[in-house]
């Protein structure tokens, strides 16, 4: 998808921090300082950073989640020529990132090159290099349930996602 000057995106993370972000006049800056924030254009991609059931079979996957929908001021947004997985060290990959990562070498290099944000088109993720460039719009709670082939007669279904 083509990104605009500002972009709405999903952010998933620790419930306490999400509440702190939405309640503070300083937004993301109140809870996340000195890190890059990972926002996703699709809720499923945002969930991958913090979902407790990542990697479980679809037939057993049930999840009540919270997400922040935010308006991002992208500023100078560089499109990465590498994947998000290549940018993050293997110690940071996997579940439980919570949407915030340290300023790893690849992101620091983009920042020194003048980027305010980095778009990873392969995964639909935007790394915002300054948390203050994100304005939390609202906090949404949702229920997601995946049904296996035997239950739904298909390849799986996800219900309860938040539309944008």
LOMARVO-229996 format. One line per field, with one value per residue (C-alpha): residue number from 1; residue in three letters; x negated, y negated, z negated. Coordinates in steps of 0.25 Angstrom, whole numbers, plus 5000, padded with zeros to 4 digits. Example, Ala and Ser with C-alpha at 12.3 -4.5 7.8 and 13.67 -1.06 7.14 Angstrom:
<atoms>
resi	(1  2)
resn	(Ala  Ser)
x	(4951  4945)
y	(5018  5004)
z	(4969  4971)
</atoms>
This chain:
<atoms>
resi	(1  2  3  4  5  6  7  8  9  10  11  12  13  14  15  16  17  18  19  20  21  22  23  24  25  26  27  28  29  30  31  32  33  34  35  36  37  38  39  40  41  42  43  44  45  46  47  48  49  50  51  52  53  54  55  56  57  58  59  60  61  62  63  64  65  66  67  68  69  70  71  72  73  74  75  76  77  78  79  80  81  82  83  84  85  86  87  88  89  90  91  92  93  94  95  96  97  98  99  100  101  102  103  104  105  106  107  108  109  110  111  112  113  114  115  116  117  118  119  120  121  122  123  124  125  126  127  128  129  130  131  132  133  134  135  136  137  138  139  140  141  142  143  144  145  146  147  148  149  150  151  152  153  154  155  156  157  158  159  160  161  162  163  164)
resn	(Unk  Unk  Unk  Unk  Unk  Unk  Unk  Unk  Unk  Unk  Unk  Unk  Unk  Unk  Unk  Unk  Unk  Unk  Unk  Unk  Unk  Unk  Unk  Unk  Unk  Unk  Unk  Unk  Unk  Unk  Unk  Unk  Unk  Unk  Unk  Unk  Unk  Unk  Unk  Unk  Unk  Unk  Unk  Unk  Unk  Unk  Unk  Unk  Unk  Unk  Unk  Unk  Unk  Unk  Unk  Unk  Unk  Unk  Unk  Unk  Unk  Unk  Unk  Unk  Unk  Unk  Unk  Unk  Unk  Unk  Unk  Unk  Unk  Unk  Unk  Unk  Unk  Unk  Unk  Unk  Unk  Unk  Unk  Unk  Unk  Unk  Unk  Unk  Unk  Unk  Unk  Unk  Unk  Unk  Unk  Unk  Unk  Unk  Unk  Unk  Unk  Unk  Unk  Unk  Unk  Unk  Unk  Unk  Unk  Unk  Unk  Unk  Unk  Unk  Unk  Unk  Unk  Unk  Unk  Unk  Unk  Unk  Unk  Unk  Unk  Unk  Unk  Unk  Unk  Unk  Unk  Unk  Unk  Unk  Unk  Unk  Unk  Unk  Unk  Unk  Unk  Unk  Unk  Unk  Unk  Unk  Unk  Unk  Unk  Unk  Unk  Unk  Unk  Unk  Unk  Unk  Unk  Unk  Unk  Unk  Unk  Unk  Unk  Unk)
x	(5000  4996  4993  4998  4991  4999  5003  5013  5007  5009  5000  5000  4993  4993  5007  5002  4993  5005  5013  5002  5001  5016  5017  5005  5004  4990  4996  4985  4974  4979  4977  4967  4954  4941  4947  4953  4968  4973  4987  4994  5004  5011  5016  5011  4997  4997  5002  4989  4981  4988  4999  4997  5002  4992  4989  5000  5009  5021  5031  5027  5024  5033  5029  5035  5026  5024  5019  5016  5020  5010  5008  4994  4986  4977  4968  4956  4960  4950  4954  4945  4938  4937  4948  4951  4945  4932  4932  4934  4924  4929  4929  4941  4949  4961  4972  4973  4966  4978  4977  4964  4950  4937  4930  4923  4911  4920  4930  4919  4913  4926  4928  4914  4917  4929  4941  4952  4958  4955  4965  4964  4973  4971  4978  4986  4979  4974  4963  4965  4952  4957  4969  4974  4978  4990  5003  5011  5026  5033  5031  5039  5042  5046  5047  5041  5043  5038  5046  5039  5043  5052  5059  5062  5060  5050  5035  5038  5045  5042  5053  5054  5043  5044  5047  5040)
y	(5000  4986  4978  4964  4952  4957  4972  4979  4992  5002  5004  5016  5017  5019  5015  5006  4998  4997  4991  4982  4977  4974  4967  4958  4944  4949  4961  4971  4962  4965  4980  4982  4974  4977  4988  4990  4994  5004  5001  5010  5006  5019  5024  5038  5033  5024  5036  5044  5035  5038  5049  5060  5071  5068  5082  5089  5097  5089  5099  5095  5081  5072  5058  5045  5034  5019  5010  4995  4989  4977  4966  4966  4954  4961  4950  4954  4969  4978  4991  5002  5011  5022  5029  5026  5040  5036  5023  5029  5038  5052  5049  5039  5048  5056  5053  5043  5031  5023  5014  5007  5010  5004  4995  5006  5004  5004  4994  4985  4985  4980  4970  4964  4964  4954  4964  4961  4975  4987  4995  5010  5013  5029  5029  5016  5010  4996  4994  4980  4975  4965  4969  4955  4955  4964  4959  4970  4968  4979  4992  5004  5017  5029  5044  5052  5067  5076  5088  5100  5107  5117  5106  5097  5105  5096  5092  5084  5071  5060  5052  5040  5031  5016  5010  4997)
z	(5000  5002  4990  4988  4980  4968  4966  4957  4952  4941  4928  4919  4906  4891  4886  4875  4884  4894  4883  4879  4894  4896  4882  4883  4890  4895  4902  4906  4901  4887  4887  4898  4898  4906  4914  4928  4928  4938  4944  4954  4965  4962  4948  4950  4952  4940  4932  4936  4927  4914  4916  4905  4915  4926  4933  4927  4936  4942  4936  4922  4924  4915  4911  4905  4909  4908  4918  4920  4933  4935  4945  4949  4954  4963  4966  4975  4977  4983  4990  4985  4996  4985  4977  4963  4959  4965  4957  4944  4937  4935  4920  4922  4932  4928  4919  4907  4914  4909  4921  4916  4920  4916  4927  4933  4943  4956  4950  4944  4958  4964  4953  4956  4971  4968  4966  4956  4959  4967  4975  4977  4988  4987  4974  4974  4962  4960  4950  4944  4939  4930  4921  4920  4935  4932  4927  4920  4925  4917  4910  4915  4909  4917  4917  4928  4930  4941  4945  4951  4964  4956  4949  4960  4973  4978  4977  4964  4960  4952  4945  4937  4944  4943  4956  4960)
</atoms>
